[in-house]
Amino acid sequence: MAARRSTVTKKKSKQKGGDKRGRKRRAEQPREEVESASLPPIQSETLRGVWAVLAIATAVFFLLAWFGFAGKVGAILYIWLSALFGIGYVLVPVLFVLVAFVLFRSIEHEKIGVLKIAGALIFFLAGLGFIETLFPNRGGLVGQLISSPLVYAVDTVATVVALLALIIVSLLITFDAQPHRAFPTIARWMGRDEEEPDEVHILEENEEAAIELETTRAEAESNDEEVSENEEGPSTKSPGIFNFGDSESSRSMFNFATSGSSAYTPPPLSLLQKDKGKPSVGDVKASANTIKRTLQNFGIDVEMDEVSIGPTVTRYAMKPAEGVRLAKIVSLQSNLELALAATPIRIEAPIPGKSLVGVEVPNNTKSMLGLASIFGDRDFQNSDKPLLVALGRDIAGKPHYANISKMPHLLIAGATGAGKSVTVHDMIVSLLYRRGPRELRFVMVDPKRVELTLYNDIPHLLTPVITEPKKAILALKWLAKEMDRRYDVLEAEKVRDIASYHANVYEPAKKRNGADEDADMPEPMPYIVAVIDEMADLMTAYPRELEAAIVRLAQMSRAVGIHLVLSTQRPSVQVITGLIKANIPSRIALQVSSQIDSRTILDMGGAEKLLGAGDMLYLSGEMSKPRRIQAPYISEEEVKKVVKYLVDAHDDELPDEIDLSEVQHDNSIFAASVGGGDDDGDDLYDEARRVITEAGKGSTSFLQRKLRVGYARAARLMDMLEERGVVGPADGSKPREVIRDADSSPEELKENKDEYDSEYEEENA
């Protein structure tokens, strides 16, 4: 028995020791894990909604008590409150309604408007004093405490004026109203006409959206706003600003000053959609703890830093411990996708300009961006850059813009359905809102016939939207010829570029001559933007001519204000050649199917991890790594509204279209880029023709030996000789027959070639 008792005692002691060790292990668990295992906290937005509903219910209860429908409790409260407030009891339900209004409005903001709630309370107290002053002994005890000292100090009339002013001020604070909008009659009487809108800053909706998308700290209890400088830097105020005012249709307008006799009036912002919805990211703290714990399981210690909530993805920034290889973190991408149950995840190591590593996780719900909200930003309004386009919002939710004049050309590539055409529409509409037809012209090429044809009637077009590949090549030839002509003008005027030409030549002449239409004015030189929606179709039909045209324009056209925007849904090396990539450093990569396609566009991977629908990586010549941006969405109806507005506004103007027939037979424009035109462009053509006619026979190998050239050039020379009727067609392995000698004219060669072809066909028949 003693042995048995000792055995039981040992077992109990072991159990107690095990319990102690278990409690110790549980105590040593990280606090983050305990928190993540508990129930998820209620979001602050939900709590505010609950309090707002309770405030409305309380207001209804006090209103029912006033009419005697709230039972005994309501009757008792009515008696007590009537003694305190008198007939001012009616203001009690109003107070709770105002509080509910403030709480509902605060759901869209990060913080509760404490000042607005204070304004509602001031309204209640001032109302009680006002009632007591006008109707003595009817404002209750509280009304007497407020009114009596004021009447004793400044008399009744001054008290009424002071309390009435306090009531108005409290309502303005509560509703966050502007005096000139709340009282338009007084504003007009004060000389501030309602039809003359003041200079506006960002719309309240834009402020709310910007606040919702600002950077937050992962471990902070509240969301702190992160201020980041825009890439464009501080912009100076220019004549071109948005004017938001109480116009008849309540529409927001640009008001740019152009070089013409009248200012260009862009379409109103009401034609475009604003941002819709808010991004849903779930539990940010739990996701941050999951990332930290997953990396710790693989022996990587990190310290979680800021969390940037964007419209499409949320970036969790972390600082690795010293000695951790970044490649090891990048290699754990699949493990993080498994732990977070989210795909695809993109790891940015390091974040440009910071000693942090970013993990970009897709949001549960994405917000749809609209151009109206991005155009309403002050950076876009006050910028004096003529070719500023809206790209979208970055990961921190900050609007991002790009200056085409600085690019100076842009390549857009992505898979089908990734948002390529919408991105092109965003840029075109951005330019239409920036400058009028006297300062900006377009050449649009749309082989698909359904995207850019929507702009067919706008006054900015130099030619109707081109849908045929041959006409597209002719348009590029015209641009090259126009580029050479503009360089001649700049050389004659001794200026460097188009901006210097306008500043030092055109504008001074315009000021000197004033309104004199007969004066000798230098020619205006508008910017020209060539937009090609699908480059792959043109490359299939005219690969040599298209590449030569793009390369020559990309090399030289920046100074004269000619810019290219190219797009393709086939990011292959056959379409995006090495010469094109070398001359177009600014590129936008949308979602692609493989890392090979991403490397073809950006020379690096990453685009295969994008989410589509306008999710892009933007790389300019000034960046070492691309920046992730979400492009805004613009619908077909919005584009049609903008086009209709421009057509109606400029229906009395005759467009000055270009004539492509003048460059149809000019094949020497691209000679410098392709090594020759279609005629006698090869400097060995004459010698090849002489050698063939003297020998009386011709073949590719014969030209190789005599001219000491490679097979490709010899074959090209032989094709040229056959096309011009010098030699006949190939006949197996036999040498080609010489048709005419070297002294024949081109007309004689053509006639003789036709005769030879007919005889050859009869013999073979």
C-alpha positions in Angstrom: 0.0 0.0 0.0 2.8 2.3 0.8 4.4 1.6 -2.5 1.1 2.3 -4.3 0.7 5.6 -2.4 4.2 6.6 -3.4 3.5 5.8 -7.0 0.3 7.9 -7.0 2.1 10.7 -5.3 4.8 10.7 -8.0 2.2 10.7 -10.7 0.4 13.7 -9.1 3.7 15.5 -8.8 4.5 14.9 -12.4 1.0 16.1 -13.4 1.5 19.3 -11.3 4.9 19.8 -12.8 3.5 19.3 -16.3 0.7 21.8 -15.5 3.3 24.3 -14.3 5.4 23.8 -17.4 2.3 24.1 -19.6 1.3 27.3 -17.9 4.8 28.6 -18.3 4.9 27.8 -22.0 1.5 29.5 -22.5 2.8 32.5 -20.7 5.8 32.6 -23.0 3.7 32.6 -26.2 4.0 35.8 -28.1 1.3 38.3 -27.4 0.6 38.7 -31.0 -0.5 35.0 -31.3 -2.8 35.3 -28.3 -4.4 38.3 -29.8 -4.8 36.7 -33.2 -6.4 33.7 -31.6 -9.1 35.8 -29.9 -12.3 37.0 -31.6 -11.8 39.6 -34.2 -12.5 43.2 -32.9 -15.4 45.1 -34.2 -14.4 47.7 -36.7 -14.7 51.4 -35.7 -16.9 52.1 -38.6 -19.4 49.5 -37.4 -19.3 51.0 -33.8 -20.1 54.5 -35.2 -23.0 53.1 -37.1 -24.3 51.5 -34.0 -24.1 54.7 -32.0 -25.7 56.7 -34.7 -28.7 54.3 -34.8 -29.0 54.4 -31.0 -29.0 58.3 -31.2 -31.8 58.2 -33.7 -33.8 55.8 -31.5 -33.3 58.0 -28.5 -34.5 61.0 -30.5 -37.7 59.1 -31.5 -38.2 58.0 -27.8 -38.1 61.6 -26.5 -40.4 62.7 -29.3 -42.9 60.0 -28.4 -42.6 61.0 -24.7 -43.6 64.5 -25.7 -46.8 63.2 -27.2 -47.4 60.8 -24.2 -46.7 57.5 -26.1 -43.6 56.4 -24.2 -45.2 54.9 -21.0 -44.4 55.7 -17.4 -40.6 56.0 -18.1 -41.3 58.5 -20.9 -43.7 60.5 -18.7 -41.2 60.8 -15.9 -38.4 61.8 -18.3 -40.7 64.4 -19.9 -41.5 66.0 -16.5 -37.8 66.2 -15.4 -36.6 67.5 -18.8 -39.4 70.0 -19.1 -38.4 71.4 -15.7 -34.8 71.7 -17.0 -35.4 72.9 -20.5 -39.0 74.3 -20.6 -40.4 74.4 -24.1 -36.9 73.9 -25.2 -37.6 70.2 -24.7 -38.3 70.1 -28.4 -34.6 70.7 -29.0 -33.6 67.4 -27.2 -34.7 65.2 -30.2 -33.0 67.6 -32.6 -29.8 67.3 -30.6 -29.7 63.6 -30.9 -30.6 63.7 -34.6 -27.6 66.1 -35.2 -25.3 63.7 -33.2 -26.5 60.8 -35.4 -25.8 62.9 -38.5 -22.3 63.6 -37.4 -21.7 59.9 -36.6 -23.0 58.7 -40.0 -20.8 61.2 -41.7 -17.7 60.1 -39.7 -18.1 56.6 -41.0 -16.4 57.8 -44.2 -13.6 59.4 -42.3 -10.9 58.1 -40.1 -11.8 60.1 -37.0 -15.0 61.2 -35.4 -15.8 64.9 -35.8 -15.5 65.9 -32.2 -15.8 69.6 -33.2 -19.0 68.8 -35.0 -20.5 67.1 -32.0 -19.5 70.1 -29.9 -21.2 72.3 -32.5 -24.4 70.4 -32.0 -24.2 70.8 -28.3 -23.6 74.6 -28.7 -26.7 74.7 -30.9 -28.8 73.1 -28.2 -27.6 75.4 -25.4 -27.8 78.5 -27.5 -31.3 77.5 -28.5 -32.4 77.2 -24.9 -30.9 80.7 -24.1 -32.6 82.1 -27.2 -36.0 80.7 -26.1 -35.6 82.0 -22.6 -34.7 85.5 -23.9 -37.7 85.8 -26.2 -40.1 84.0 -23.9 -39.1 84.6 -20.2 -39.6 81.7 -17.8 -40.2 79.3 -20.8 -36.7 78.1 -21.3 -36.4 76.1 -18.1 -33.6 76.2 -15.5 -30.8 75.8 -18.1 -32.3 78.5 -20.3 -32.4 80.9 -17.3 -28.7 80.1 -16.4 -27.7 81.0 -20.0 -29.9 84.0 -20.7 -30.0 85.9 -17.4 -26.3 86.7 -17.2 -26.3 87.9 -20.8 -29.4 90.0 -20.5 -28.0 91.6 -17.3 -24.6 92.3 -19.0 -25.6 93.5 -22.5 -29.4 93.9 -22.5 -32.1 91.9 -24.3 -31.5 93.0 -28.0 -27.8 92.3 -27.9 -28.4 89.0 -26.2 -30.8 87.9 -29.0 -28.3 88.9 -31.7 -25.4 87.1 -29.9 -27.4 83.9 -29.4 -28.7 83.9 -33.0 -25.2 84.3 -34.3 -24.1 81.5 -32.0 -26.9 79.3 -33.4 -25.8 80.0 -37.0 -22.1 79.4 -36.3 -22.9 76.1 -34.5 -24.9 74.8 -37.5 -22.1 75.8 -39.9 -19.7 73.8 -37.7 -22.0 70.8 -37.4 -22.8 70.5 -41.1 -19.3 71.7 -42.2 -21.0 74.2 -44.5 -19.5 77.2 -46.3 -21.2 80.5 -45.7 -21.3 81.7 -49.3 -22.9 78.4 -50.3 -25.3 78.2 -47.4 -26.4 81.9 -47.9 -26.0 82.7 -51.7 -28.1 85.9 -51.4 -25.8 87.3 -48.8 -22.8 86.2 -50.9 -24.1 88.1 -53.9 -24.8 91.1 -51.7 -21.2 91.0 -50.4 -20.0 91.1 -54.0 -19.2 87.4 -54.4 -21.3 86.3 -57.3 -22.5 82.8 -57.4 -21.7 82.5 -61.1 -18.1 83.4 -60.5 -16.6 80.3 -58.8 -13.6 80.7 -56.6 -10.4 78.9 -57.0 -11.0 75.4 -55.6 -9.0 72.8 -54.0 -9.8 69.2 -53.9 -13.4 68.1 -53.6 -14.6 66.8 -50.3 -15.2 63.4 -51.9 -11.6 63.3 -53.0 -10.4 64.3 -49.6 -12.4 61.4 -48.1 -11.1 59.0 -50.6 -7.5 60.2 -50.1 -7.9 59.8 -46.3 -9.2 56.3 -46.7 -6.3 55.3 -48.9 -3.5 56.9 -46.8 -0.7 54.9 -45.3 -1.3 53.4 -41.9 0.9 51.8 -39.3 0.4 48.1 -38.7 0.9 48.2 -34.9 -0.8 51.6 -34.2 -4.3 51.8 -32.8 -5.3 54.6 -35.1 -4.7 55.2 -38.8 -2.1 57.9 -39.3 -1.8 59.8 -42.5 1.4 59.4 -44.4 2.5 62.4 -46.5 4.6 61.4 -49.5 6.0 63.7 -52.1 4.7 63.3 -55.7 7.3 62.3 -58.3 6.5 65.5 -60.2 7.6 67.6 -57.2 5.9 70.9 -56.2 4.2 72.4 -59.1 3.8 76.1 -59.7 0.4 77.6 -60.3 -0.4 78.3 -63.9 -3.3 79.9 -65.8 -4.8 76.4 -66.2 -6.8 75.6 -63.1 -10.1 73.9 -62.4 -13.0 76.1 -61.5 -15.5 74.4 -59.2 -18.5 76.6 -58.5 -22.2 76.9 -58.3 -22.8 77.1 -62.0 -26.2 76.4 -63.4 -25.5 72.7 -64.0 -23.1 72.4 -61.0 -20.4 71.2 -63.3 -16.7 71.6 -62.8 -14.6 73.0 -65.6 -11.0 73.5 -66.6 -10.1 77.0 -67.7 -6.9 76.8 -69.6 -5.4 79.8 -71.5 -4.4 78.8 -74.9 -2.5 80.4 -77.7 -5.7 81.1 -79.6 -7.9 84.2 -79.5 -10.2 82.6 -77.0 -9.5 80.3 -74.0 -10.0 76.6 -74.5 -12.8 75.3 -72.4 -12.3 71.6 -71.7 -15.2 69.2 -71.0 -16.8 69.4 -67.5 -15.8 66.9 -64.9 -19.4 65.9 -64.4 -19.0 63.8 -67.6 -16.6 61.5 -65.8 -17.1 59.1 -62.9 -15.6 59.6 -59.5 -14.1 56.9 -57.3 -16.5 54.2 -56.3 -16.3 51.9 -53.3 -13.6 51.4 -50.8 -10.9 48.7 -50.6 -11.6 45.9 -48.1 -8.4 44.5 -46.6 -9.8 42.4 -43.7 -7.8 42.3 -40.4 -4.6 44.1 -41.1 -3.0 43.2 -37.8 -3.7 39.5 -38.2 -2.2 39.5 -41.7 0.9 41.3 -40.5 1.3 38.8 -37.7 0.9 35.9 -40.2 3.6 37.3 -42.4 5.9 37.7 -39.4 5.2 34.3 -38.0 5.6 32.6 -41.4 9.0 34.1 -41.9 10.1 33.2 -38.3 9.2 29.6 -39.1 12.0 29.6 -41.7 14.5 31.3 -39.5 14.0 34.9 -40.7 13.4 37.6 -38.1 11.6 40.7 -39.3 10.1 43.7 -37.7 6.8 44.8 -39.2 6.6 48.4 -40.2 4.0 50.5 -42.1 1.0 49.2 -44.0 0.0 51.0 -47.2 -3.6 50.4 -48.3 -4.1 51.0 -52.0 -7.1 50.6 -54.3 -6.1 47.1 -55.4 -3.4 45.8 -53.1 -2.1 46.3 -49.6 1.6 46.5 -49.0 3.0 45.2 -45.7 6.4 46.7 -45.1 8.9 45.0 -42.9 12.5 45.5 -41.8 14.6 42.3 -41.9 17.2 41.7 -39.2 20.8 42.3 -39.9 22.5 39.6 -42.0 19.3 38.3 -43.7 19.6 37.8 -47.4 16.8 39.4 -49.4 16.8 36.5 -51.9 15.8 34.2 -49.1 12.7 36.3 -48.4 11.8 36.4 -52.1 12.1 32.6 -52.3 9.4 32.2 -49.7 6.7 33.9 -51.8 4.7 30.6 -52.3 4.8 30.0 -48.5 3.4 33.4 -47.8 0.6 32.9 -50.4 -0.3 29.7 -48.6 -0.2 31.3 -45.1 -2.3 34.3 -46.2 -4.6 32.4 -48.5 -4.1 35.1 -51.1 -2.6 34.9 -54.6 -0.7 36.3 -56.4 1.6 38.0 -53.9 4.4 40.2 -55.1 7.5 40.9 -53.0 9.4 44.1 -53.5 12.9 43.8 -52.1 13.8 46.5 -51.2 11.2 49.2 -51.5 12.8 52.1 -53.5 14.1 54.8 -51.2 13.5 52.8 -48.0 15.4 50.1 -46.1 12.3 48.0 -46.1 10.9 44.9 -47.9 7.3 45.1 -49.2 4.8 42.3 -49.4 1.9 43.2 -51.7 -1.3 41.3 -50.9 -4.4 41.6 -53.1 -7.4 43.3 -51.3 -10.5 41.4 -50.6 -12.5 44.0 -52.4 -11.0 46.5 -54.9 -12.2 50.1 -55.3 -13.0 51.4 -58.8 -11.1 54.5 -59.6 -12.6 57.3 -61.7 -10.9 60.0 -63.7 -13.0 62.8 -62.2 -11.4 62.2 -58.8 -7.9 62.1 -60.1 -8.4 65.2 -62.3 -9.7 67.0 -59.2 -6.4 66.7 -57.5 -4.5 70.0 -57.0 -1.3 68.6 -58.5 -3.1 68.1 -61.8 -5.1 71.3 -61.6 -2.1 73.6 -60.9 0.5 71.9 -63.1 1.8 74.0 -66.0 3.0 70.9 -67.9 1.1 70.7 -71.2 1.2 67.0 -71.7 0.5 65.7 -68.2 -1.5 62.5 -68.1 -3.1 60.7 -65.2 -1.8 57.2 -64.7 -3.8 56.3 -61.6 -3.2 55.8 -57.9 -0.1 54.1 -56.4 -0.1 51.6 -53.5 -0.5 54.4 -50.9 -3.6 55.7 -52.7 -1.8 58.9 -54.0 -2.6 60.1 -57.5 0.3 59.6 -59.9 0.9 61.6 -63.1 3.4 61.4 -65.9 4.6 64.1 -68.3 4.8 62.8 -71.9 7.1 65.7 -72.8 9.6 64.3 -70.4 9.2 60.6 -71.3 9.2 61.4 -74.3 7.6 58.3 -75.8 5.6 55.5 -74.1 5.2 51.8 -74.7 2.2 50.0 -73.3 2.0 46.2 -73.4 0.0 43.5 -71.7 -2.2 40.4 -72.2 -5.7 40.6 -73.7 -8.1 41.9 -71.1 -5.5 43.4 -68.8 -6.7 47.0 -69.4 -4.4 48.1 -72.2 -7.2 49.9 -74.2 -8.6 51.6 -71.0 -5.1 52.9 -70.2 -4.8 54.4 -73.7 -8.2 56.0 -73.3 -7.1 57.5 -69.9 -4.1 59.1 -71.5 -6.1 60.5 -74.5 -8.8 61.9 -72.3 -6.2 63.4 -69.9 -4.6 65.2 -72.9 -8.0 66.4 -74.1 -8.6 68.0 -70.7 -5.2 69.6 -70.7 -5.0 71.4 -74.1 -7.2 72.5 -77.0 -6.8 71.8 -80.7 -4.6 74.8 -81.3 -2.0 73.4 -78.9 -2.4 69.7 -79.3 -3.0 67.4 -82.3 -3.4 63.7 -82.6 -2.6 61.0 -85.1 -4.5 57.9 -84.1 -4.0 54.4 -85.6 -6.5 51.7 -84.7 -6.1 48.5 -86.7 -8.8 46.9 -84.6 -11.3 49.5 -85.8 -13.3 49.6 -82.6 -11.3 51.4 -79.9 -10.0 54.8 -81.1 -12.7 55.3 -83.8 -14.7 56.8 -80.9 -12.6 59.9 -81.3 -13.2 60.3 -85.0 -14.9 63.7 -84.9 -12.9 65.6 -82.3 -11.2 68.8 -83.5 -7.8 67.6 -82.3 -7.3 65.0 -85.1 -4.9 65.8 -87.9 -6.5 63.0 -89.9 -9.4 60.7 -89.3 -8.6 57.6 -87.2 -6.5 55.4 -89.4 -7.5 51.7 -89.6 -5.4 50.5 -92.6 -1.8 49.4 -92.1 -0.6 51.1 -95.3 -2.1 54.4 -94.4 -0.5 54.1 -90.9 2.9 53.8 -92.5 2.2 56.9 -94.6 1.1 58.8 -91.5 4.4 57.9 -89.8 6.2 59.0 -93.0 4.4 62.3 -92.8 5.4 62.7 -89.1 9.0 62.2 -90.1 8.7 64.8 -92.8 7.0 67.2 -90.4 9.8 66.6 -87.9 12.4 67.6 -90.4 10.5 70.7 -91.4 10.2 71.7 -87.7 13.9 71.3 -87.2 14.5 73.6 -90.1 12.2 76.2 -88.4 14.0 75.8 -85.1 17.4 76.1 -86.8 16.3 79.3 -88.6 15.0 80.8 -85.3 18.0 79.7 -83.3 16.1 77.9 -80.6 16.6 74.5 -79.0 13.1 73.0 -78.8 9.4 73.7 -79.1 9.1 75.1 -75.6 11.8 77.6 -76.3 10.2 78.4 -79.7 6.9 79.3 -78.1 8.5 81.3 -75.3 11.0 83.3 -77.4 9.5 83.5 -80.8 5.8 82.9 -81.0 4.5 84.5 -77.7 6.6 87.7 -78.1 5.3 88.1 -81.7 1.8 87.5 -80.5 2.1 90.2 -77.8 3.6 92.7 -80.3 0.9 92.3 -82.9 -2.0 92.0 -80.5 -5.4 91.6 -82.3 -3.9 92.6 -85.7 -5.0 89.6 -87.9 -3.0 90.9 -91.0 0.3 91.0 -89.1 3.1 88.6 -90.1 3.0 86.0 -87.3 5.3 83.0 -86.9 3.6 79.7 -87.4 2.1 78.1 -84.3 3.7 74.7 -83.6 1.3 72.5 -81.7 2.3 69.3 -79.9 1.6 66.1 -81.9 0.9 62.8 -80.2 0.7 59.7 -82.3 -1.3 56.9 -80.7 -1.0 53.3 -82.1 -3.5 51.0 -80.3 -2.2 47.7 -81.7 1.3 47.6 -83.0 1.4 43.9 -83.6 -0.9 44.1 -86.6 1.2 46.8 -88.3 4.4 44.9 -87.5 3.0 41.8 -89.3 2.2 43.7 -92.4 5.1 46.2 -92.6 7.8 45.1 -90.1 10.7 46.8 -91.7 9.0 50.1 -92.4 7.2 50.3 -89.0 10.4 49.6 -87.0 12.3 52.2 -89.1 9.6 54.8 -88.6 9.4 54.3 -84.8 13.1 54.3 -84.3 13.7 57.5 -86.3 10.8 59.4 -84.6 11.8 58.1 -81.2 15.4 59.3 -81.7 14.8 62.8 -82.9 11.2 64.0 -82.5 11.2 65.0 -78.8 12.6 68.5 -79.4 10.0 69.4 -82.0 7.0 68.2 -79.9 6.2 64.9 -81.6 5.6 62.0 -79.2 4.6 58.4 -79.6 2.3 56.2 -77.5 2.5 52.6 -78.6 0.5 49.7 -77.3 0.4 46.0 -78.1 -1.1 42.8 -76.6 1.6 40.6 -78.0 4.7 41.4 -75.9 7.1 39.3 -78.0 10.6 40.2 -79.4 9.1 40.1 -82.9 6.9 43.1 -82.0 8.9 44.9 -79.3 12.3 44.7 -81.0 15.6 45.6 -79.4 15.8 48.9 -81.4 12.3 49.9 -80.3 13.1 49.2 -76.6 16.4 51.0 -76.8 14.7 54.2 -77.9 11.6 54.1 -75.7 12.7 53.8 -72.1 9.3 54.7 -70.6 7.1 51.6 -70.5 3.9 50.3 -68.9 3.5 46.6 -68.3 0.0 45.3 -67.5 -0.7 41.7 -66.6 1.1 39.2 -68.7 1.0 35.4 -68.8 4.7 34.6 -68.1 7.9 36.1 -66.7 9.4 36.0 -70.2 6.8 38.5 -71.5 7.5 40.7 -68.4 11.2 40.7 -69.2 10.4 41.5 -72.8 8.6 44.7 -71.7 10.5 45.8 -68.6 13.7 43.8 -68.8 12.7 42.3 -65.4 10.0 40.1 -64.0 7.0 41.2 -61.9 4.2 41.8 -64.5 3.1 38.2 -64.3 2.1 38.8 -60.6 -0.3 41.6 -61.5 -4.1 41.3 -61.0 -5.3 42.7 -64.3 -8.1 45.3 -64.8 -5.6 48.2 -65.0 -3.1 47.0 -62.5 0.2 48.1 -64.0 4.0 48.5 -63.4 5.2 51.8 -64.7 8.9 52.3 -65.5 10.4 55.5 -66.8 13.9 56.4 -67.7 14.4 58.1 -64.3 13.5 54.9 -62.3 15.6 52.0 -61.4 12.6 49.9 -60.5 9.0 50.0 -61.7 6.2 51.5 -59.6 2.9 49.7 -59.2 -0.1 51.8 -60.1 -3.8 51.1 -60.5 -5.2 52.8 -63.6 -8.7 54.4 -63.4 -11.6 53.0 -65.4 -13.3 55.0 -68.1 -16.3 53.6 -69.8 -17.4 53.9 -73.5 -20.2 56.2 -72.4 -17.8 58.6 -70.7 -15.6 58.7 -73.8 -18.7 59.4 -76.0 -19.8 62.2 -73.7 -16.4 63.9 -73.9 -16.2 63.5 -77.7 -19.8 64.9 -78.1 -18.9 67.9 -75.9 -15.8 68.7 -78.0 -17.6 68.3 -81.3 -20.5 70.6 -80.2 -18.1 73.2 -78.8 -16.0 73.3 -82.0 -18.6 72.6 -84.7 -17.9 75.9 -86.4 -14.2 75.2 -86.9 -12.8 73.6 -90.0 -10.1 71.0 -89.3 -6.8 71.4 -91.1 -6.2 67.7 -92.0 -2.9 66.5 -93.5 -2.5 65.1 -97.0 -0.9 61.6 -96.9 -0.7 61.5 -100.7 2.3 63.8 -100.7 4.4 61.3 -98.9 3.1 58.2 -100.6 5.9 58.0 -103.1 8.6 59.5 -100.9 10.6 56.4 -99.9 13.7 58.2 -98.8 12.4 59.4 -95.4 13.6 56.4 -93.4 16.7 55.7 -95.5 19.0 56.6 -92.5 17.3 54.0 -90.3 16.8 51.1 -92.6 19.8 51.3 -94.8 17.9 52.4 -98.0 14.5 52.9 -99.5 12.5 50.8 -101.9 14.2 52.1 -105.0 18.0 52.3 -105.6 18.6 52.6 -101.8 21.4 50.0 -101.6 24.6 51.6 -102.7 25.7 48.4 -104.4 22.6 48.2 -106.6 24.1 49.9 -109.6 27.3 47.8 -109.3 25.2 44.6 -109.0 23.2 45.6 -112.0 26.4 46.2 -114.1 28.0 42.9 -113.0 24.9 40.9 -113.9 24.4 42.5 -117.3 28.1 42.1 -118.2 28.1 38.5 -117.2 24.8 37.7 -119.0 23.7 35.6 -116.1 22.9 36.1 -112.5 22.5 34.3 -109.2 22.8 35.0 -105.5 26.0 33.1 -105.1 27.4 35.0 -108.1 26.7 38.3 -106.5 28.2 37.1 -103.2 31.5 36.3 -104.9 31.7 39.4 -107.1 30.6 42.0 -104.6 32.0 40.3 -101.5 28.7 40.6 -99.5 26.7 38.2 -97.4 23.9 36.0 -98.5 21.1 38.2 -97.1 22.3 41.3 -98.9 23.0 39.4 -102.1 19.5 37.9 -102.0 17.9 41.3 -101.4 19.9 42.8 -104.4 18.7 39.9 -106.6 15.1 40.5 -105.5 15.4 44.2 -106.4 16.9 43.3 -109.8 14.0 40.9 -110.5 11.4 43.5 -109.5 12.9 46.1 -111.8 13.1 43.7 -114.8 16.9 43.3 -115.0 16.8 39.5 -114.5 14.1 36.9 -114.9 12.6 34.7 -112.2 14.4 31.8 -110.6 14.5 28.5 -112.5 15.6 25.9 -110.0 19.3 25.8 -109.6 20.0 27.4 -113.0 21.3 31.0 -113.2 18.7 33.7 -113.8 18.5 35.0 -117.4 19.4 38.7 -118.0 16.5 40.5 -119.7 18.1 43.9 -120.5 21.5 45.5 -120.2 22.5 48.2 -117.7 21.8 51.1 -120.0 18.0 50.5 -120.2 15.7 53.0 -118.6 13.3 52.0 -115.8 10.3 52.2 -118.2 12.0 49.9 -120.7 12.9 47.5 -118.0 9.3 47.3 -116.8 7.9 46.8 -120.3 10.5 44.2 -121.0 9.8 42.4 -117.7 6.1 42.2 -118.5 6.9 40.7 -121.9 9.3 38.2 -120.5 6.8 37.2 -117.8 4.1 36.5 -120.4 6.5 34.5 -122.6 7.6 32.5 -119.6 4.1 31.7 -118.6 3.2 30.5 -122.2 6.3 28.3 -122.3 5.5 26.7 -118.9 1.8 26.3 -119.9 
